[in-house]
């Protein structure tokens, strides 16, 4: 090669060529451990999660807990270890995310980050019972794939599913009326971050609020598919901004902002466009899994249908009209004979109607102590008692049998102090002091295969 001054240069010995050869030789030697292709998506996601993780920890009171949720395949002892070492789990997750953001080309760093973040996500899911961490959890494992078009497509599928699935499930369970003004007011009253927002929603006419609610529901269910098909930076910017504004609206209405979604959106949208001509087998498998999970409403960590607040206000009212006053559908770790005369809090009872309908996100430690309204919050779709047939609200025996099957076989809710599972399910009647006066129907995992109405004398006050 001859430069501009006419001097002949040996390309093979030029500094640039030497550097390229040295890099290539390093890649060949370290091939099992290092990735020499661009890793911008990994840097954005790991770095973003390293920032959002401390914010998320501060946002949820997951240090105090009365009950915890157990994925069906994980031994109780494993969860007990995680719950007793909360700070260590959080610190290891944060450190591993920082290291993976600095050294994203090292597959070992990415594997460690995925495993430690999974430990944190499992801890959070077991205590708080939300799908807050799911999008980030799946993305950290997607980043274990080689960088390129297929990985970007998988990240986009995960981002799309994490937003669209909750909207689709709302449409399936409640229909477009989920966005009615009554439901918007009910959710805002229960979860709004401040009185100012509550006053604004209260002053908004039903027509305007209902229109906004229905529009946001359709946006949640349909718009996220645009994530998959963005072809350039302009498209990505528009989609990213729209999703950010949607999450901001959720924050204003119900005090909930999915922090971990934002870095995943960035990693999926602002790196490269996926190729649809040779997508490989992994995206196809992922699509099949996502569709199956939503259709079947399957839930067992780390698989999630992402369902949250699925019922409309009218559906919740119809069901709670039966089991929201003196009559309660509850689950306990203690047997029937010891319940009479106790309050729901003293009986450590979980009000399963509130548990299913409201999916309460606990923001203060007292929410975990359980007073029959804040027992063990969850969003689990397979715990939704099917109230689309309203006649079920008048069938105590059937309701107890469904609760027994959902929560007790196998047991998924455990008392943190005793590690005893929720295995007894009852319809109870409360007196004026909200103490259990009578047990109408009961069923236990240990004995009766079907719920049995109890004799009237069983409801006598405990001596």
C-alpha positions in Angstrom: 0.0 0.0 0.0 1.3 3.5 -0.9 0.4 6.6 1.2 -0.2 10.1 0.0 3.5 11.0 0.1 4.4 8.0 -2.1 5.9 5.9 0.6 5.1 2.2 0.5 3.5 0.8 3.7 3.5 -2.8 4.8 -0.2 -3.2 5.8 0.5 -6.3 7.8 2.8 -4.5 10.1 0.8 -1.2 10.5 -0.4 -0.4 14.1 -4.0 -0.8 13.1 -3.5 -4.2 11.5 -1.5 -5.4 14.5 -4.4 -4.3 16.8 -6.9 -6.1 14.6 -4.8 -9.3 14.6 -4.4 -9.1 18.4 -8.1 -8.6 18.9 -8.9 -11.5 16.7 -6.4 -13.8 18.4 -7.9 -12.8 21.8 -11.4 -13.6 20.5 -10.3 -17.0 19.3 -8.7 -17.9 22.6 -11.5 -16.4 24.8 -14.3 -17.4 22.4 -16.2 -19.4 25.1 -16.1 -16.5 27.5 -16.1 -13.2 25.5 -18.2 -11.8 22.7 -16.4 -9.5 20.3 -19.5 -8.2 18.4 -21.4 -5.0 19.5 -23.2 -5.3 22.9 -25.0 -1.9 23.1 -28.3 -3.6 24.0 -26.6 -5.4 26.9 -25.0 -2.2 28.1 -28.3 -0.3 28.0 -30.3 -3.0 29.8 -27.7 -3.9 32.5 -26.8 -0.3 33.1 -30.4 0.8 33.3 -31.3 -2.0 35.7 -28.4 -1.2 37.9 -30.0 2.3 38.2 -33.6 1.2 38.6 -33.0 -1.7 41.1 -32.3 0.6 44.1 -35.3 2.8 43.2 -37.5 -0.3 43.0 -36.2 -1.6 46.4 -37.1 1.8 47.9 -40.5 1.8 46.3 -41.8 -1.5 47.8 -42.0 -2.4 51.5 -40.8 -5.9 50.8 -38.9 -6.2 54.0 -41.9 -6.9 56.2 -44.0 -9.9 55.3 -46.7 -12.2 56.9 -47.1 -14.6 54.0 -45.1 -15.5 50.9 -46.0 -17.0 47.6 -44.2 -20.2 46.5 -43.8 -21.2 42.8 -45.1 -24.8 42.6 -41.7 -26.2 41.6 -39.5 -24.5 44.2 -38.9 -26.0 47.7 -40.1 -23.9 50.6 -36.7 -24.1 52.2 -35.1 -22.3 49.2 -37.5 -19.4 49.5 -37.0 -19.3 53.2 -33.2 -18.8 52.7 -33.8 -16.0 50.2 -36.3 -14.2 52.5 -33.9 -14.4 55.4 -31.1 -12.9 53.4 -32.9 -10.0 51.7 -30.1 -7.5 51.8 -27.5 -9.9 50.5 -29.7 -10.9 47.6 -30.2 -7.3 46.7 -26.5 -6.4 47.0 -25.4 -9.4 44.8 -27.9 -8.5 42.2 -26.8 -4.8 42.1 -23.1 -5.6 41.9 -23.6 -8.2 39.2 -25.6 -5.8 37.1 -22.9 -3.1 37.4 -20.2 -5.6 36.4 -22.3 -6.8 33.4 -22.9 -3.3 32.3 -19.1 -2.6 32.4 -18.1 -5.9 30.8 -21.1 -6.9 28.7 -18.8 -8.8 26.2 -18.0 -11.4 28.8 -20.6 -14.2 28.8 -19.6 -15.1 32.4 -20.5 -11.6 33.6 -23.9 -11.9 31.9 -24.6 -15.3 33.3 -23.8 -14.2 36.8 -25.9 -11.1 36.4 -28.9 -13.1 35.2 -28.7 -15.6 38.0 -28.3 -13.0 40.8 -31.1 -10.8 39.3 -33.3 -13.9 39.1 -32.7 -14.5 42.8 -33.8 -11.0 43.6 -36.8 -11.3 41.2 -37.9 -14.5 42.9 -37.6 -12.9 46.4 -39.6 -9.9 45.2 -42.3 -11.9 43.6 -42.7 -14.2 46.6 -43.1 -11.3 49.0 -44.8 -8.6 47.0 -46.6 -10.7 44.5 -46.4 -8.4 41.4 -45.1 -9.0 38.0 -42.9 -5.8 38.4 -39.6 -7.7 37.7 -40.7 -10.1 34.9 -39.8 -8.1 31.8 -36.3 -7.4 33.2 -35.9 -11.0 34.3 -36.7 -12.4 30.9 -34.5 -9.8 29.2 -31.4 -10.7 31.3 -31.7 -14.3 30.1 -32.3 -13.1 26.5 -29.0 -11.3 26.7 -27.2 -14.6 27.2 -27.8 -15.2 23.5 -25.2 -14.0 21.0 -25.7 -10.3 20.0 -27.5 -9.7 16.7 -30.8 -9.5 15.0 -32.3 -12.6 16.8 -31.5 -11.3 20.2 -33.0 -7.9 19.4 -36.2 -9.5 18.1 -36.5 -11.5 21.3 -36.0 -8.4 23.4 -38.8 -6.7 21.4 -41.1 -9.7 21.8 -40.5 -9.6 25.6 -41.2 -5.8 25.7 -44.4 -6.2 23.6 -45.7 -9.1 25.7 -45.0 -7.3 29.0 -47.3 -4.5 28.2 -49.9 -6.1 25.8 -50.6 -9.3 27.9 -52.2 -7.4 30.8 -54.3 -5.4 28.4 -55.5 -8.5 26.5 -56.3 -10.3 29.8 -58.4 -7.3 30.9 -60.3 -7.4 27.6 -60.8 -11.2 28.0 -62.0 -11.1 31.6 -63.9 -7.8 31.8 -64.2 -6.6 28.2 -64.0 -3.0 27.1 -66.0 -2.0 30.1 -62.9 -2.4 32.2 -62.1 1.2 31.1 -65.5 2.5 32.4 -65.5 5.6 34.6 -66.6 3.6 37.7 -63.6 1.3 37.5 -61.2 4.2 36.9 -62.6 6.0 39.9 -62.4 2.8 42.1 -58.8 2.1 41.2 -57.8 5.7 41.6 -59.4 6.0 45.0 -57.6 2.9 46.2 -54.1 3.5 44.7 -53.7 7.1 43.7 -50.3 8.6 44.8 -51.9 11.8 46.3 -55.0 13.7 47.0 -54.4 16.1 44.1 -54.8 13.3 41.6 -57.8 12.0 43.4 -59.5 15.4 43.3 -58.8 15.7 39.6 -60.2 12.3 38.8 -63.2 13.0 41.1 -63.9 16.3 39.2 -63.6 14.6 35.7 -67.0 13.9 34.0 -67.9 10.3 33.6 -67.9 10.6 29.8 -64.4 12.0 29.6 -63.0 9.6 32.2 -64.7 6.6 30.6 -63.4 7.6 27.2 -59.8 7.9 28.5 -60.1 4.6 30.4 -61.3 2.7 27.3 -58.7 4.3 25.1 -55.9 3.5 27.5 -57.0 -0.1 27.7 -57.0 -0.5 23.9 -53.6 1.2 23.8 -52.3 -1.3 26.4 -53.6 -4.3 24.5 -52.7 -3.2 20.9 -50.1 -0.5 20.6 -47.1 -2.6 22.1 -47.1 -4.7 18.9 -45.5 -1.6 17.3 -42.4 -2.4 19.3 -41.7 -5.4 17.1 -41.9 -3.6 13.8 -39.9 -0.4 14.3 -37.5 -0.1 11.4 -35.6 3.1 12.2 -34.6 5.5 15.0 -37.6 7.8 14.3 -40.1 4.9 14.8 -38.2 3.7 17.9 -38.3 7.2 19.4 -42.0 7.6 18.8 -42.8 4.1 20.3 -40.5 4.6 23.3 -42.0 8.0 24.1 -45.6 6.7 23.8 -44.8 3.8 26.2 -43.1 6.1 28.6 -46.1 8.4 28.7 -48.4 5.4 29.2 -46.4 4.3 32.2 -46.5 7.9 33.5 -50.3 7.9 33.2 -50.4 4.6 35.2 -48.3 6.3 37.9 -50.7 9.2 38.1 -53.8 6.9 38.2 -52.7 4.1 40.5 -49.2 5.1 41.8 -47.4 2.4 39.8 -44.5 2.9 37.4 -42.7 -0.1 36.0 -39.2 1.2 36.3 -37.5 -1.9 35.0 -39.4 -1.8 31.7 -37.7 1.4 30.6 -34.1 0.1 30.1 -35.5 -3.0 28.4 -37.4 -0.8 25.9 -34.2 1.2 25.3 -32.1 -1.9 24.7 -34.7 -3.4 22.3 -35.5 -0.2 20.3 -32.3 1.8 20.1 -29.7 -0.8 18.9 -30.6 -2.4 15.6 -33.6 -3.5 13.6 -34.4 -7.2 13.7 -34.5 -9.2 10.5 -37.7 -11.1 9.8 -36.2 -13.2 7.0 -34.1 -15.5 9.2 -35.3 -15.1 12.7 -34.3 -18.6 13.9 -36.1 -21.0 16.2 -35.9 -19.1 19.5 -38.3 -16.2 18.6 -40.8 -18.8 17.3 -40.6 -20.8 20.5 -41.1 -17.6 22.6 -44.1 -16.6 20.6 -45.7 -20.0 21.1 -45.0 -19.8 24.9 -46.4 -16.3 25.2 -49.6 -17.1 23.3 -50.2 -20.3 25.3 -49.6 -18.6 28.6 -52.1 -15.8 27.9 -54.8 -18.2 26.5 -54.5 -20.6 29.5 -53.9 -17.8 32.1 -51.0 -19.9 33.4 -48.9 -18.6 36.2 -45.9 -20.1 37.9 -42.7 -18.1 38.3 -40.8 -17.4 36.2 -43.7 -17.9 33.7 -46.3 -15.2 34.0 -49.4 -14.2 32.1 -48.8 -10.6 33.5 -52.5 -10.2 34.5 -53.1 -7.3 36.8 -56.5 -5.9 38.1 -58.5 -8.0 35.6 -62.0 -7.2 36.8 -64.2 -4.3 36.1 -65.9 -2.4 38.9 -69.3 -4.0 38.2 -67.8 -7.5 38.3 -66.0 -6.8 41.6 -69.1 -5.3 43.1 -71.3 -8.3 42.2 -68.9 -10.8 43.8 -68.0 -8.7 46.9 -71.7 -8.1 47.4 -71.7 -11.8 48.6 -68.3 -12.1 50.1 -67.4 -8.6 51.1 -69.6 -7.8 54.1 -70.4 -10.2 57.0 -69.6 -13.2 54.8 -66.0 -13.8 53.8 -64.2 -16.4 51.7 -61.0 -16.9 53.5 -58.0 -19.2 53.7 -56.1 -20.1 56.9 -53.2 -22.2 58.1 -55.1 -23.3 61.2 -58.1 -25.6 61.3 -61.8 -24.8 61.7 -62.1 -25.5 65.4 -59.7 -22.8 66.4 -61.3 -20.0 64.3 -64.5 -19.3 66.2 -64.3 -16.0 68.1 -61.1 -14.7 66.4 -60.8 -11.7 64.1 -59.5 -12.3 60.6 -56.2 -10.8 61.7 -55.9 -13.0 64.8 -56.8 -16.0 62.7 -54.1 -15.0 60.2 -56.8 -15.4 57.6 -56.4 -14.2 54.0 -59.5 -12.7 52.4 -59.4 -14.5 49.1 -61.8 -12.1 47.4 -59.7 -9.1 48.0 -56.7 -11.3 47.2 -58.1 -12.1 43.8 -59.9 -9.0 42.8 -57.7 -6.1 43.8 -54.2 -7.4 43.5 -53.1 -4.9 46.2 -49.5 -3.7 45.9 -48.2 -3.2 49.4 -46.5 0.2 50.0 -46.2 0.1 53.8 -45.1 -2.7 56.1 -48.5 -2.9 57.8 -50.0 -4.2 54.6 -48.2 -7.4 55.1 -49.6 -8.1 58.6 -53.0 -9.2 57.3 -56.3 -7.8 58.6 -58.4 -9.8 56.1 -57.8 -7.1 53.5 -54.0 -7.1 53.0 -53.1 -10.7 53.6 -50.9 -11.8 50.7 -51.3 -9.6 47.6 -51.0 -11.2 44.2 -51.9 -10.8 40.5 -52.0 -14.5 39.7 -54.5 -15.2 36.9 -55.1 -18.8 37.8 -56.4 -17.5 41.2 -59.1 -15.6 39.5 -62.4 -17.0 40.7 -64.4 -17.1 37.5 -67.1 -14.5 38.4 -68.1 -14.0 34.7 -70.9 -16.4 35.7 -72.4 -14.4 38.5 -74.4 -17.3 39.9 -71.1 -18.5 41.5 -71.4 -15.6 43.9 -74.4 -17.4 45.5 -72.7 -20.8 45.7 -70.5 -20.8 48.8 -69.6 -24.5 48.4 -68.4 -24.1 44.9 -66.4 -21.0 45.8 -64.6 -22.8 48.6 -63.8 -25.8 46.3 -62.3 -23.5 43.7 -60.3 -21.7 46.3 -59.0 -25.0 47.7 -58.0 -26.2 44.3 -56.3 -23.0 43.3 -54.4 -22.2 46.5 -54.0 -25.5 48.2 -53.2 -28.1 45.5 -50.3 -27.7 45.6 -49.9 -25.1 48.3 -48.6 -21.8 47.0 -49.1 -19.5 50.1 -47.0 -20.0 53.3 -46.9 -18.4 56.7 -43.4 -16.8 56.9 -43.0 -17.5 60.6 -44.1 -21.1 60.7 -43.6 -22.2 57.1 -47.1 -23.7 57.3 -49.0 -23.6 54.0 -52.5 -22.2 53.5 -54.5 -25.5 53.5 -57.9 -24.7 55.1 -60.6 -22.7 53.2 -63.9 -21.4 54.6 -66.8 -19.2 54.1 -67.2 -17.5 57.5 -69.7 -15.1 59.0 -68.5 -12.2 61.0 -70.3 -10.5 63.9 -70.6 -6.8 64.6 -67.0 -6.7 66.1 -65.7 -8.5 62.9 -65.0 -11.7 64.8 -65.7 -15.0 63.2 -69.2 -16.0 64.5 -70.0 -18.9 62.3 -68.3 -21.1 59.7 -70.8 -21.7 56.8 -68.7 -24.0 54.6 -65.2 -25.4 55.0 -62.7 -27.6 53.1 -59.2 -28.7 53.9 -56.5 -30.1 51.7 -55.7 -32.7 54.3 -59.1 -34.4 54.6 -62.4 -33.6 52.8 -62.2 -33.9 49.0 -65.2 -31.6 48.7 -66.3 -28.6 50.7 -68.9 -29.5 53.3 -71.5 -27.2 55.0 -71.1 -27.4 58.7 -73.8 -28.1 61.2 -75.4 -25.0 62.8 -74.0 -25.8 66.3 -70.4 -25.5 64.9 -71.0 -21.8 64.7 -71.4 -21.4 68.4 -69.1 -18.9 70.1 -65.8 -20.2 71.3 -65.7 -20.6 75.0 
